[in-house]
Amino acid sequence: MSDKPYRMLTVAGSDSGGGAGIQADLRTAALLGCHGASAITAITAQNTLGVQAIYPLTPETVAAQMTSVLSDIGADAVKTGMLFSAGIITAVADVLDKCGVERLVVDPVMVAKGGASLLEEDARRALIERILPLATIVTPNLPEAQALTGITIDSAASRKKACELILAMGPKAVLLKGGHAEGDTVEDLFVSADGVEETFVNRRLDTKNTHGTGCTLSAALASYLAKGESVLDAAAKAVAFVHRAIAGAYELGAGHGPTNPYFAAAGGGERKVLERLAQAWELLEDAHPHGLIPEVQSNLAEALPDARSFEDVAAYSGRIVRAGRRIRRADGPAFGASRHMAKILLASARAKSPYRAVMNIRYGLDVLAICRDLGYTVEGFSRADEPPEVKAAEGSTLEWGTAKVLAEHTFAPDAIYDEGDDGKEPM
């Protein structure tokens, strides 16, 4: 880490229960390697059951906090959360204008989890006119997007339309969160003013403990921006981070428990990926499945949840080899160790598949039969369909085949097979 830490300033309300607001923001910033500073806009009496009282600070007090931090410590990125009133919004916008903040994440907080209003009626227009034009990215949920645009959002087309209407208000990008929609998956839509569009799909987690989800996501996004990530990459990593935080959410109080950014940081980081690969090797070494190792040898790889490059995928250096009736490895797992395996997992990630780990094993009718007997879904591809440019590129067939199978099905199979070709071993 550099001598000068990355800096993230949050301008938001205080949650006395600790699950959302500046408490969640500062916790997330610290876990992602940023120095977090804060300007409190309002003090709430709040717990897992809801918001019992709101005590807004004066606009002058909010502006003074921001000016104090930005004039001395500075900020590589700023995020806004609960702004509450038109007066506070105007004061915040004036300071942002004056200090020339370049990376601004706006979470247009309007209603608390329990239903309490966190934005006065006359403040909505001020938010649109003063804050959104300054934003690098805005992160509304579906109800907030409907309130901002005035349209009903009930389809993919209306989601895209809502993003376009919000972009017309001045921000450089929109991340429309899909958690309020129905379905087994959650789809978050990213659209930028320069035409980039991407949908992030995650399995819906069955939990009521989602307090602070929006705060955690926007704080993570601001932290990644502070560290120099592009807006698209920051959004992708923030979505993956909050998904892990929800997966690790815990029971607290009698209502909606908070998300768990500690779990997100520990469960999805590079150290944990390497630990899981090491544990997987122990299982393999106990079983010594030498009969499953192909002639070209094998490998085992896992990608970070937000993997977007070869360096985000860890595998075994030098492959896993057969030695008589045992298996051996040349070295331990490392990131960037196998571009071949990384291509497969990156193709899986691009297709929105839930799988982030892969192992290549011997092809055989006996292997396919066992997979099916175990209840695995199995699909294959033919190299006869392989485009000439893919065939000519060394190490591209399995990436192409993986992408082809995933594109042809509405699900991600547990196993994908390739029957091989002249001089090419089946896999």
C-alpha positions in Angstrom: 0.0 0.0 0.0 1.2 3.5 -0.7 2.3 5.9 2.0 -0.8 7.9 1.3 -4.0 5.9 1.9 -7.0 6.0 -0.4 -9.6 8.4 1.0 -13.4 8.0 0.9 -15.8 10.6 2.3 -19.4 9.7 3.1 -22.1 12.3 3.5 -25.0 10.5 5.1 -27.1 9.9 8.2 -26.1 8.1 11.3 -27.8 4.8 12.1 -27.8 4.3 15.9 -28.3 0.5 15.3 -25.1 0.4 13.3 -26.5 -1.5 10.3 -26.7 1.3 7.7 -25.7 4.9 7.2 -22.3 6.2 8.0 -21.6 3.2 10.3 -22.0 0.8 7.4 -20.1 3.1 5.0 -17.1 3.5 7.3 -17.0 -0.2 8.0 -17.0 -1.0 4.3 -14.4 1.6 3.5 -12.0 0.2 6.1 -12.4 -3.4 4.9 -11.7 -2.3 1.4 -8.5 -0.5 2.3 -9.7 3.1 2.4 -9.5 5.8 5.0 -13.1 6.7 5.7 -14.2 10.2 6.7 -17.8 11.4 7.4 -20.1 14.3 7.3 -23.3 13.5 9.2 -26.5 14.9 7.7 -28.9 13.6 10.3 -29.0 11.5 13.5 -31.6 8.8 13.6 -33.0 6.8 16.4 -33.1 3.5 14.6 -32.9 -0.3 15.2 -33.7 -3.5 13.2 -37.4 -2.8 13.5 -37.3 0.7 11.9 -36.6 4.4 12.3 -38.2 5.8 15.4 -37.0 9.4 15.1 -34.9 11.7 12.8 -33.0 14.7 13.9 -31.5 16.5 10.9 -28.5 18.7 11.3 -28.5 22.2 9.9 -27.2 22.7 6.4 -24.4 24.9 7.8 -23.3 22.1 10.0 -23.2 19.5 7.2 -21.3 22.0 4.9 -18.8 22.7 7.7 -18.0 19.0 8.2 -17.5 18.5 4.5 -15.3 21.6 4.1 -13.2 20.6 7.1 -12.4 17.2 5.6 -12.0 18.2 2.0 -9.8 21.2 2.7 -7.3 19.2 4.7 -7.6 15.4 4.2 -9.2 15.5 0.8 -11.1 12.6 -0.8 -10.4 10.3 -3.7 -14.1 9.6 -3.9 -17.3 10.9 -2.1 -20.6 9.2 -1.6 -23.9 10.6 -0.5 -26.6 8.7 1.3 -29.4 10.2 3.3 -29.6 13.9 2.6 -33.1 14.4 4.0 -33.9 18.1 3.1 -33.6 20.6 0.3 -31.5 22.8 2.5 -29.0 20.1 3.2 -28.9 19.0 -0.5 -28.2 22.6 -1.6 -25.4 22.9 1.0 -23.8 19.6 0.0 -24.0 20.5 -3.7 -22.3 23.9 -3.0 -19.4 22.3 -1.3 -19.0 19.6 -4.0 -19.0 22.3 -6.6 -16.5 24.4 -4.7 -14.1 21.6 -4.0 -14.3 20.0 -7.4 -15.0 16.5 -6.4 -14.3 14.2 -9.4 -15.7 10.9 -8.2 -19.1 11.1 -6.7 -21.5 8.1 -5.9 -25.0 9.2 -5.2 -27.3 6.7 -3.3 -30.7 8.5 -3.6 -31.9 7.3 -0.2 -35.7 8.0 0.1 -37.3 5.4 2.3 -35.9 3.2 5.1 -36.2 -0.6 5.2 -39.1 -0.2 7.6 -41.0 2.3 5.5 -39.9 5.6 7.2 -39.4 8.5 4.8 -35.8 9.6 4.7 -36.2 12.4 2.1 -38.7 15.3 2.4 -41.0 15.8 -0.5 -39.6 19.1 -1.6 -36.1 17.7 -1.5 -36.6 15.3 -4.5 -36.5 18.2 -7.0 -33.3 19.6 -5.3 -31.7 16.1 -5.5 -32.4 16.0 -9.2 -31.4 19.5 -10.0 -28.3 19.9 -7.8 -26.8 16.5 -6.9 -27.4 14.2 -9.9 -25.6 16.4 -12.4 -22.5 16.1 -10.3 -22.6 12.3 -10.0 -20.2 9.9 -11.4 -22.8 7.2 -10.8 -26.2 7.0 -9.2 -27.4 3.8 -7.5 -31.2 3.8 -7.1 -33.3 0.7 -6.3 -36.5 0.2 -8.3 -38.8 2.2 -6.0 -36.3 5.1 -6.0 -35.9 5.0 -9.8 -39.7 5.1 -10.1 -39.9 8.1 -7.8 -37.1 9.9 -9.8 -38.5 9.2 -13.2 -42.3 8.9 -12.6 -42.6 5.7 -14.7 -43.6 2.2 -13.7 -40.7 -0.2 -13.8 -42.0 -3.7 -14.4 -39.9 -5.1 -17.4 -36.5 -5.1 -18.9 -37.5 -2.4 -21.3 -38.8 -0.1 -18.5 -35.6 -0.7 -16.6 -33.6 0.5 -19.5 -35.9 3.4 -20.0 -35.6 4.4 -16.4 -31.8 4.4 -16.7 -32.0 6.6 -19.8 -34.3 9.1 -18.0 -31.9 9.3 -15.0 -28.9 9.7 -17.3 -30.7 12.7 -18.9 -30.6 14.3 -15.4 -26.8 14.6 -15.7 -24.9 11.7 -14.0 -22.3 9.8 -16.0 -23.7 6.3 -15.1 -26.6 4.6 -13.4 -26.6 1.3 -11.5 -30.3 0.3 -11.2 -30.5 -2.2 -8.4 -33.0 -5.1 -8.9 -33.4 -6.5 -5.4 -37.1 -5.3 -5.2 -38.1 -7.4 -8.2 -39.4 -10.9 -8.1 -37.5 -14.0 -9.2 -34.8 -16.4 -8.2 -32.1 -14.1 -9.4 -31.3 -10.4 -8.8 -30.4 -8.4 -11.9 -28.6 -5.1 -11.4 -28.4 -3.0 -14.6 -25.4 -0.7 -15.3 -25.8 1.9 -18.1 -23.4 4.8 -18.8 -23.8 8.0 -20.7 -21.2 6.8 -23.2 -23.2 3.8 -24.2 -21.8 1.0 -22.0 -24.5 -1.4 -20.7 -24.0 -4.5 -18.5 -26.3 -6.6 -16.3 -24.9 -8.2 -13.2 -26.9 -11.3 -12.2 -26.7 -13.0 -8.8 -28.7 -15.8 -7.2 -31.3 -14.3 -4.9 -30.5 -15.1 -1.2 -33.3 -16.2 1.0 -32.9 -13.9 4.0 -34.7 -11.0 5.7 -31.4 -9.7 7.0 -30.7 -7.0 4.3 -30.5 -3.8 6.4 -27.9 -1.5 5.0 -27.6 -3.2 1.6 -27.8 0.0 -0.4 -25.3 1.8 1.9 -22.8 -1.1 1.7 -23.0 -1.2 -2.1 -22.6 2.5 -2.6 -19.8 2.7 0.0 -18.0 -0.2 -1.7 -18.5 1.4 -5.1 -17.0 4.7 -3.8 -14.1 2.8 -2.2 -13.3 1.0 -5.5 -13.5 4.3 -7.3 -11.2 5.9 -4.7 -8.7 3.1 -5.5 -8.7 4.0 -9.2 -11.1 1.4 -10.6 -13.1 2.4 -13.7 -16.8 3.1 -13.1 -17.9 -0.2 -14.7 -15.3 -2.3 -12.8 -16.1 -0.5 -9.5 -19.8 -1.3 -10.0 -19.1 -5.0 -10.8 -16.9 -5.4 -7.8 -19.4 -3.5 -5.5 -22.2 -5.7 -6.7 -20.2 -8.9 -6.0 -19.1 -7.5 -2.6 -22.7 -6.7 -1.4 -23.8 -10.1 -2.6 -21.3 -11.7 -0.3 -22.2 -9.3 2.5 -25.9 -10.4 2.2 -24.8 -14.1 2.1 -23.0 -13.5 5.5 -25.8 -11.4 7.0 -26.6 -12.2 10.6 -29.6 -12.2 13.0 -29.6 -9.1 15.2 -32.6 -7.7 17.1 -36.2 -8.7 16.2 -36.4 -7.2 12.7 -34.1 -6.9 9.7 -30.6 -7.8 10.6 -27.6 -6.1 8.9 -25.5 -7.2 5.9 -22.0 -8.4 6.9 -19.2 -6.6 5.0 -16.7 -8.5 7.3 -17.8 -11.7 5.7 -17.7 -10.1 2.2 -14.1 -9.1 2.7 -12.9 -12.3 4.3 -15.0 -14.8 2.3 -14.3 -13.3 -1.2 -10.7 -12.1 -0.9 -7.6 -13.5 -2.6 -6.4 -15.2 0.6 -9.7 -17.2 0.9 -9.5 -18.3 -2.7 -6.0 -19.7 -2.2 -7.1 -21.3 1.1 -10.0 -23.1 -0.6 -7.8 -24.3 -3.4 -5.3 -25.7 -0.8 -8.2 -27.5 0.9 -9.4 -28.9 -2.4 -5.9 -30.3 -3.0 -6.0 -32.1 0.4 -9.3 -33.7 -0.7 -7.8 -34.7 -4.0 -4.6 -36.1 -2.4 -6.7 -38.2 0.0 -8.7 -39.7 -2.9 -5.8 -39.8 -5.5 -8.2 -39.9 -8.5 -5.4 -40.8 -11.0 -7.9 -42.3 -13.4 -9.5 -39.0 -14.0 -6.3 -37.2 -15.0 -6.2 -36.7 -18.8 -3.1 -37.1 -21.0 -2.6 -33.3 -21.1 -2.7 -33.4 -17.3 -5.2 -31.5 -15.1 -5.7 -28.3 -13.2 -8.0 -26.8 -10.6 -8.9 -23.1 -10.7 -11.1 -20.6 -8.8 -11.9 -17.1 -9.8 -12.6 -14.1 -7.5 -16.4 -13.4 -7.5 -15.8 -10.2 -9.4 -13.2 -11.6 -11.8 -12.6 -9.7 -15.0 -9.0 -10.5 -15.9 -6.4 -13.4 -15.9 -4.9 -12.1 -12.7 -8.3 -12.6 -10.9 -8.1 -16.4 -11.4 -6.0 -18.7 -9.2 -4.8 -22.1 -10.3 -2.0 -24.6 -9.7 1.3 -23.7 -11.3 2.6 -26.5 -13.5 -0.7 -28.4 -13.4 -1.8 -31.5 -11.5 -0.2 -34.7 -12.9 -0.6 -38.4 -12.7 2.3 -40.4 -11.1 1.5 -44.1 -11.2 -1.6 -44.5 -9.1 -1.2 -41.2 -7.3 -1.5 -37.5 -8.3 1.2 -34.9 -7.8 1.5 -31.1 -8.2 4.5 -29.1 -9.2 3.7 -26.1 -7.0 0.9 -24.5 -4.9 -2.0 -22.3 -6.2 -1.3 -18.8 -7.4 -3.2 -16.0 -9.2 -2.4 -15.8 -12.9 -0.9 -19.3 -12.9 -3.1 -20.7 -15.8 -4.4 -18.5 -18.6 -6.0 -21.6 -20.0 -8.2 -22.2 -17.0 -8.8 -18.5 -16.5 -10.3 -18.3 -20.0 -12.9 -20.9 -19.1 -13.9 -19.1 -15.8 -13.9 -15.7 -17.4 -16.3 -17.1 -20.1 -18.4 -18.5 -17.3 -18.5 -15.1 -15.6 -19.4 -13.3 -18.8 -22.3 -15.6 -19.3 -23.6 -14.9 -15.8 -23.0 -18.5 -14.8 -22.9 -19.0 -11.0 -19.8 -21.2 -11.3 -16.5 -19.7 -10.4 -14.4 -22.8 -10.1 -13.4 -25.5 -12.6 -11.4 -28.7 -13.0 -10.6 -30.4 -16.3 -10.7 -34.2 -16.2 -10.6 -37.2 -18.5 -13.4 -37.7 -21.0 -15.1 -41.1 -21.2 -18.6 -42.6 -21.4 -18.0 -44.1 -18.0 -17.3 -40.6 -16.6 -20.4 -39.1 -18.2 -22.5 -41.9 -16.9 -21.3 -41.4 -13.3 -21.9 -37.7 -13.6 -25.5 -38.3 -14.7 -26.0 -40.9 -12.0 -24.9 -38.3 -9.4 -27.7 -36.0 -10.7 -25.3 -33.6 -12.4 -26.5 -31.7 -15.5 -24.2 -32.6 -18.4 -24.0 -30.8 -21.8 -21.4 -31.0 -24.6 -20.1 -29.2 -27.7 -18.6 -30.3 -30.9 -15.3 -29.1 -32.3 -16.9 -29.4 -35.8 -18.8 -26.2 -35.0 -15.6 -24.4 -34.0 -14.9 -21.3 -36.1 -11.5 -21.4 -38.0 -10.1 -18.4 -36.1 -10.8 -20.2 -32.7 -9.3 -23.4 -34.0 -6.2 -21.5 -35.0 -5.7 -19.8 -31.7 -3.9 -22.0 -29.2 -5.8 -22.7 -26.0 -9.1 -21.1 -27.1 -11.3 -24.2 -27.7 -12.5 -24.8 -24.2 -13.2 -21.1 -23.7 -15.2 -21.0 -26.9 -17.0 -24.3 -26.1 -17.9 -23.2 -22.6 -19.3 -19.9 -23.9 -21.2 -21.8 -26.6 -22.9 -24.3 -24.1 -23.8 -21.5 -21.7 -25.3 -19.4 -24.5 -27.4 -22.3 -25.7 -29.0 -23.1 -22.3 -31.0 -21.2 -19.7 -28.9 -22.9 -17.0 -25.3 -23.5 -16.3 -24.5 -27.3 -16.5 -22.4 -28.9 -13.8 -20.3 -30.6 -16.4 -19.3 -29.7 -20.0 -17.7 -32.3 -22.3 -15.7 -32.1 -25.6 -15.3 -35.2 -27.7 -12.0 -34.0 -29.1 -10.7 -33.8 -32.7 -7.8 -35.0 -34.8 -4.8 -34.6 -32.5 -7.0 -33.1 -29.8 -7.7 -35.1 -26.6 -11.4 -35.2 -25.6 -12.0 -33.5 -22.2 
